[in-house]
Amino acid sequence: MLAKRLKWLGTYIELVELVYALYVSEVLGNIPMKELFSVLGEVFDFDFDTKNFSRTFTDIKTRAISDRTKF
């Protein structure tokens, strides 16, 4: 457990993009997406709406190539 949680100051989309990048690159191992959201939500003191993050992933994957991500 962290003694002090970090506070995410970016947007919801930016954090989802970061989680997505970590998930697809498997740099944290083969962790299930839902578990990754749970862990990073705790680390960043952010309450993910688990019903919407999969929709947000779909939106990210279908973006035009010119719409770059920040992360």
C-alpha positions as CSV (number, residue, x, y, z in Angstrom):
1,M,0.0,0.0,0.0
2,L,1.2,3.5,-0.7
3,A,1.7,5.7,2.3
4,K,0.4,8.7,0.2
5,R,-1.7,8.4,-2.9
6,L,-0.9,10.3,-6.0
7,K,-3.6,12.6,-7.4
8,W,-4.3,12.4,-11.1
9,L,-4.7,16.0,-12.4
10,G,-5.2,15.1,-16.1
11,T,-8.4,14.2,-17.8
12,Y,-10.2,10.9,-17.7
13,I,-9.3,10.3,-21.4
14,E,-5.6,10.9,-20.7
15,L,-5.6,8.4,-17.9
16,V,-7.5,5.8,-19.9
17,E,-4.9,6.3,-22.7
18,L,-2.1,5.7,-20.3
19,V,-3.7,2.6,-18.9
20,Y,-4.4,1.4,-22.5
21,A,-0.7,1.9,-23.4
22,L,0.4,0.0,-20.4
23,Y,-2.1,-2.8,-21.2
24,V,-1.3,-3.3,-24.8
25,S,2.5,-3.1,-24.4
26,E,2.3,-5.7,-21.5
27,V,5.1,-3.8,-19.7
28,L,3.4,-4.8,-16.4
29,G,2.9,-8.3,-17.5
30,N,-0.2,-10.0,-18.7
31,I,-2.5,-8.3,-16.2
32,P,-6.3,-8.2,-16.9
33,M,-7.5,-4.8,-18.0
34,K,-10.0,-4.5,-15.2
35,E,-7.4,-5.3,-12.6
36,L,-5.0,-2.7,-14.2
37,F,-7.7,0.0,-13.9
38,S,-8.4,-1.0,-10.3
39,V,-4.7,-0.8,-9.3
40,L,-4.0,2.5,-11.1
41,G,-7.2,4.0,-9.9
42,E,-6.0,3.3,-6.3
43,V,-2.5,4.6,-7.1
44,F,-3.8,7.8,-8.6
45,D,-6.8,8.2,-6.3
46,F,-9.2,8.1,-9.2
47,D,-12.5,6.4,-9.3
48,F,-12.9,4.7,-12.7
49,D,-16.4,4.1,-14.0
50,T,-15.9,0.5,-15.0
51,K,-18.9,0.5,-17.3
52,N,-17.4,3.3,-19.4
53,F,-13.7,2.5,-19.7
54,S,-14.2,-0.3,-22.3
55,R,-16.2,2.1,-24.4
56,T,-13.5,4.7,-24.1
57,F,-11.0,2.1,-25.3
58,T,-13.1,1.5,-28.4
59,D,-13.2,5.2,-29.1
60,I,-9.5,5.5,-28.8
61,K,-8.8,2.6,-31.1
62,T,-11.2,4.0,-33.8
63,R,-9.7,7.5,-33.8
64,A,-8.3,9.0,-37.0
65,I,-4.5,8.5,-37.2
66,S,-4.1,12.3,-37.1
67,D,-5.7,12.4,-33.6
68,R,-2.6,11.7,-31.5
69,T,-2.6,10.7,-27.9
70,K,-0.7,12.5,-25.2
71,F,0.6,9.3,-23.7
